[in-house]
């Protein structure tokens, strides 16, 4: 079980390679210098097949049952929610320990707490990621949603973090250009290095059937809330409290009337964004596969990878 994440990633490897081969017949001969063409070809194929990832996340759900906490019928104001949440924390801790993963939150503090709501900045991450997923911002546009992840299970489900690109602010890997929210920091801009060097995989997602102007409007809808505090139990429709994946959901919902929350619950989790039918995964970068674009730019795909 210790290597379940790597095995499940590897099971997705072949379908992603098939996508990379089908997205353009020129990939083994020409470079991806034409960035707009790379996006166009990805969009023509409907993006990367999300099914292998969704199967992986469904297997994790069987282990920790995060869908019992995050669904349309559960809200944090219900009397039995604190106990449900503590039971969920115990399942995460058990799973991560069994598979050799770390928790980024203090399990004892949560379980011993008489009021789980007092700690508004419970870290939502975990896992043993050492980054280097190869995310290449050259292929991103304003409004693209980046979902990043490490092995293990996290408080907010099977995907750890989410942010939304504002390409207008991008200069280099140290530019703050991804708007998101973090515990104790609130709504902030994060850098490409934050996403490349802290997580083992990254999904670059586009919301379908929108113009570039609408995608920009989604970003502009949330920038007034920079500096607002982080609260893990914030309702997704409020403006005074935020968490990471609420940022892109709010931007698209109130900026373009697109609801990208697949299950329509109290929270919009990163996995809800990936699962939504109006969201396509254009590019996928991972520690295991190395990258979709950056590491093969201008090179043929090594046939040994698919043999």
C-alpha positions as CSV (number, residue, x, y, z in Angstrom):
1,X,0.0,0.0,0.0
2,X,2.9,2.3,0.6
3,X,3.4,2.8,-3.2
4,X,-0.3,3.0,-4.0
5,X,-0.1,6.6,-5.2
6,X,2.8,5.9,-7.6
7,X,1.0,2.7,-8.9
8,X,-2.2,4.7,-9.5
9,X,-0.3,7.5,-11.2
10,X,1.5,4.9,-13.3
11,X,-1.9,3.3,-14.3
12,X,-2.8,6.7,-15.8
13,X,0.5,7.0,-17.6
14,X,-0.4,5.1,-20.7
15,X,-3.7,6.9,-21.4
16,X,-1.9,10.2,-21.0
17,X,0.8,9.1,-23.4
18,X,-1.8,8.1,-25.9
19,X,-3.4,11.6,-25.5
20,X,0.0,13.2,-26.0
21,X,0.5,11.2,-29.2
22,X,-3.0,11.9,-30.5
23,X,-3.0,15.6,-29.7
24,X,-0.7,16.2,-32.7
25,X,1.1,13.9,-35.1
26,X,3.9,16.4,-35.2
27,X,4.9,16.0,-31.6
28,X,7.7,13.6,-32.3
29,X,9.1,15.9,-35.0
30,X,8.4,19.5,-34.2
31,X,8.6,21.6,-31.0
32,X,5.8,23.1,-29.1
33,X,7.1,26.6,-29.8
34,X,3.7,27.6,-31.1
35,X,2.0,27.7,-27.7
36,X,-1.4,28.7,-29.1
37,X,-1.3,25.8,-31.4
38,X,-0.6,23.4,-28.5
39,X,-3.7,24.7,-26.7
40,X,-5.8,24.6,-29.8
41,X,-4.9,21.0,-30.4
42,X,-5.6,20.1,-26.8
43,X,-9.0,21.7,-27.0
44,X,-9.8,19.9,-30.3
45,X,-9.4,16.6,-28.5
46,X,-11.4,17.7,-25.5
47,X,-8.3,17.7,-23.3
48,X,-6.8,14.9,-21.3
49,X,-9.2,12.1,-20.4
50,X,-10.1,12.6,-16.7
51,X,-11.3,9.1,-16.2
52,X,-8.0,7.6,-14.9
53,X,-7.6,10.3,-12.4
54,X,-11.3,10.1,-11.3
55,X,-10.8,6.3,-10.8
56,X,-7.8,7.0,-8.6
57,X,-9.7,9.5,-6.5
58,X,-12.7,7.1,-6.2
59,X,-10.3,4.5,-4.7
60,X,-9.2,7.0,-2.2
61,X,-12.8,7.8,-1.3
62,X,-13.4,4.1,-0.5
63,X,-10.6,4.3,2.1
64,X,-11.3,7.6,3.8
65,X,-14.9,8.4,2.7
66,X,-14.4,12.1,2.2
67,X,-17.7,12.2,0.2
68,X,-19.5,11.6,3.5
69,X,-18.2,15.0,4.7
70,X,-18.4,16.9,1.4
71,X,-21.8,16.5,-0.3
72,X,-25.0,18.4,-0.8
73,X,-26.6,17.3,2.5
74,X,-23.7,18.2,4.8
75,X,-23.0,21.7,6.2
76,X,-20.7,22.7,9.1
77,X,-23.6,24.2,11.1
78,X,-25.2,20.7,11.6
79,X,-25.0,19.5,15.3
80,X,-23.3,16.3,14.4
81,X,-20.8,17.8,12.0
82,X,-17.9,18.2,14.6
83,X,-18.0,14.5,15.4
84,X,-18.3,13.6,11.7
85,X,-15.3,15.8,11.0
86,X,-13.2,14.3,13.7
87,X,-14.0,10.8,12.5
88,X,-12.9,11.9,9.0
89,X,-9.6,13.2,10.5
90,X,-9.0,9.8,12.1
91,X,-9.6,8.1,8.8
92,X,-7.2,10.4,7.0
93,X,-4.6,9.9,9.7
94,X,-5.0,6.1,9.5
95,X,-4.7,6.0,5.7
96,X,-1.7,8.3,5.6
97,X,0.2,6.5,8.3
98,X,-0.5,3.1,6.7
99,X,0.9,4.4,3.4
100,X,3.9,6.3,4.9
101,X,2.5,9.8,4.2
102,X,2.6,12.8,6.4
103,X,-0.2,15.0,7.7
104,X,0.3,18.8,7.5
105,X,-2.2,19.3,10.3
106,X,-2.0,18.4,14.0
107,X,-4.4,15.5,14.4
108,X,-4.3,15.6,18.2
109,X,-5.2,19.3,18.3
110,X,-8.3,18.7,16.2
111,X,-9.4,15.6,18.0
112,X,-8.9,17.2,21.4
113,X,-10.7,20.4,20.5
114,X,-14.0,21.3,22.1
115,X,-14.7,23.7,19.2
116,X,-13.2,22.8,15.9
117,X,-14.3,26.1,14.4
118,X,-12.0,28.1,16.7
119,X,-9.0,27.1,14.5
120,X,-10.0,28.9,11.3
121,X,-6.7,28.1,9.6
122,X,-6.5,24.3,9.7
123,X,-4.0,23.4,7.0
124,X,-5.7,21.4,4.3
125,X,-2.7,19.6,2.8
126,X,-0.5,16.6,3.5
127,X,1.5,14.0,1.7
128,X,5.2,13.6,1.0
129,X,5.6,15.6,-2.2
130,X,9.0,16.8,-3.2
131,X,7.7,18.8,-6.2
132,X,9.5,19.3,-9.5
133,X,6.3,18.6,-11.5
134,X,7.5,20.7,-14.4
135,X,4.5,23.1,-14.6
136,X,5.2,25.4,-17.5
137,X,3.4,28.8,-17.3
138,X,4.2,29.5,-21.0
139,X,1.2,27.3,-21.8
140,X,-1.2,29.0,-19.4
141,X,-3.6,31.9,-20.1
142,X,-5.4,34.2,-17.7
143,X,-8.3,32.3,-16.1
144,X,-6.7,28.9,-16.3
145,X,-7.2,26.9,-13.1
146,X,-4.2,25.0,-11.7
147,X,-4.9,22.1,-9.4
148,X,-1.8,20.8,-7.6
149,X,-1.4,17.7,-5.5
150,X,0.9,15.4,-3.4
151,X,0.5,11.8,-2.4
152,X,-1.8,10.9,0.4
153,X,-5.3,12.2,1.4
154,X,-5.9,15.8,2.5
155,X,-8.6,17.3,4.6
156,X,-10.3,18.8,1.5
157,X,-10.3,15.5,-0.4
158,X,-7.9,13.9,-3.0
159,X,-6.6,17.1,-4.6
160,X,-4.6,19.3,-2.3
161,X,-4.7,22.9,-3.7
162,X,-6.1,25.2,-6.4
163,X,-5.2,28.5,-7.8
164,X,-6.1,30.7,-10.8
165,X,-3.7,32.2,-13.3
166,X,-3.5,35.9,-14.0
167,X,-1.1,35.9,-16.9
168,X,-1.0,39.7,-16.9
169,X,1.2,39.5,-13.8
170,X,3.6,36.8,-15.0
171,X,7.2,37.7,-15.6
172,X,9.1,34.8,-14.3
173,X,8.8,31.8,-12.0
174,X,9.0,34.1,-8.9
175,X,6.1,36.4,-10.1
176,X,3.0,36.3,-7.9
177,X,0.4,35.5,-10.6
178,X,-1.8,32.7,-9.3
179,X,-4.6,34.0,-7.0
180,X,-5.5,31.5,-4.3
181,X,-5.9,31.3,-0.5
182,X,-3.7,29.8,2.2
183,X,-4.0,29.2,5.9
184,X,-2.9,32.2,8.0
185,X,-2.2,34.2,4.8
186,X,-5.7,34.6,3.4
187,X,-6.3,35.4,-0.3
188,X,-2.9,35.9,-1.9
189,X,-0.9,35.7,-5.1
190,X,1.3,32.6,-5.4
191,X,4.2,31.9,-7.8
192,X,5.0,29.3,-10.4
193,X,7.9,28.1,-8.1
194,X,5.3,27.6,-5.3
195,X,3.4,25.2,-7.6
196,X,6.4,23.5,-9.3
197,X,8.5,22.9,-6.3
198,X,6.0,21.8,-3.6
199,X,3.7,19.4,-5.4
200,X,4.2,16.2,-7.4
201,X,1.5,16.8,-10.0
202,X,-0.3,19.7,-11.6
203,X,-3.5,19.8,-13.7
204,X,-4.0,22.8,-16.0
205,X,-7.7,23.3,-16.5
206,X,-9.8,25.5,-18.7
207,X,-13.5,26.3,-18.2
208,X,-15.2,25.4,-21.4
209,X,-17.2,27.6,-23.9
210,X,-15.9,31.0,-22.6
211,X,-14.1,33.8,-24.3
212,X,-10.7,35.1,-23.2
213,X,-12.5,38.2,-22.0
214,X,-14.8,36.1,-19.8
215,X,-11.9,34.2,-18.3
216,X,-10.3,37.5,-17.5
217,X,-13.5,38.7,-15.9
218,X,-13.5,35.6,-13.6
219,X,-10.0,36.6,-12.3
220,X,-11.0,40.3,-12.0
221,X,-14.1,39.2,-10.0
222,X,-11.9,37.9,-7.1
223,X,-8.9,40.2,-7.0
224,X,-10.8,42.8,-4.8
225,X,-10.7,40.2,-2.1
226,X,-6.9,39.9,-1.8
227,X,-5.9,40.0,1.8
228,X,-9.3,38.6,3.0
229,X,-8.8,35.8,5.7
230,X,-8.7,32.1,5.2
231,X,-11.3,29.9,6.9
232,X,-11.5,26.2,6.1
233,X,-15.3,26.1,6.8
234,X,-16.2,29.2,4.8
235,X,-19.4,29.0,2.7
236,X,-18.5,29.3,-1.0
237,X,-20.8,32.2,-1.6
238,X,-19.5,34.6,1.1
239,X,-16.9,37.3,0.5
240,X,-15.4,37.7,4.0
241,X,-13.9,34.2,4.3
242,X,-11.9,32.1,1.7
243,X,-10.1,28.9,0.9
244,X,-8.1,27.9,-2.1
245,X,-10.6,26.3,-4.5
246,X,-13.3,28.8,-3.5
247,X,-11.3,31.5,-5.3
248,X,-11.8,30.1,-8.9
249,X,-15.3,28.9,-8.2
250,X,-16.4,32.3,-7.0
251,X,-14.6,34.1,-9.9
252,X,-16.3,32.0,-12.5
253,X,-19.7,31.8,-10.8
254,X,-20.1,35.5,-10.1
255,X,-17.9,36.7,-13.1
256,X,-19.4,34.5,-15.8
257,X,-22.3,32.6,-14.3
258,X,-20.5,29.3,-14.8
259,X,-20.9,26.9,-11.8
260,X,-17.8,24.7,-11.8
261,X,-18.7,22.8,-8.6
262,X,-19.5,19.3,-9.8
263,X,-21.5,18.2,-6.7
264,X,-23.1,21.6,-5.8
265,X,-22.4,21.2,-2.1
266,X,-21.6,23.7,0.7
267,X,-17.9,23.7,-0.3
268,X,-16.3,23.6,-3.8
269,X,-13.3,21.3,-3.4
270,X,-10.4,21.1,-5.9
271,X,-11.6,17.7,-7.0
272,X,-15.1,19.2,-7.6
273,X,-13.5,21.5,-10.2
274,X,-11.7,18.7,-11.9
275,X,-14.9,16.6,-12.0
276,X,-17.1,19.3,-13.4
277,X,-18.4,18.7,-16.9
278,X,-17.6,22.3,-17.9
279,X,-13.9,22.0,-17.0
280,X,-11.3,20.4,-19.3
281,X,-7.8,19.3,-18.3
282,X,-5.6,20.7,-21.0
283,X,-2.2,19.8,-19.7
284,X,-0.9,17.5,-17.0
285,X,2.5,17.7,-15.3
286,X,3.8,15.2,-12.8
287,X,6.9,14.0,-11.0
288,X,6.3,10.5,-12.4
289,X,5.7,11.4,-16.1
290,X,8.0,14.4,-15.7
291,X,5.9,16.8,-17.8
292,X,3.5,16.9,-20.6
293,X,5.3,19.7,-22.5
294,X,8.3,21.2,-20.9
295,X,10.6,18.2,-20.8
296,X,9.7,17.0,-24.3
297,X,9.7,20.4,-25.9
298,X,11.6,20.1,-29.2
299,X,12.2,16.4,-28.7
300,X,10.7,13.1,-29.8
301,X,8.9,11.1,-27.1
302,X,11.2,8.3,-26.1
303,X,9.6,5.1,-27.4
304,X,10.9,3.3,-24.3
305,X,8.3,5.2,-22.3
306,X,5.4,3.4,-24.0
307,X,7.0,0.0,-24.7
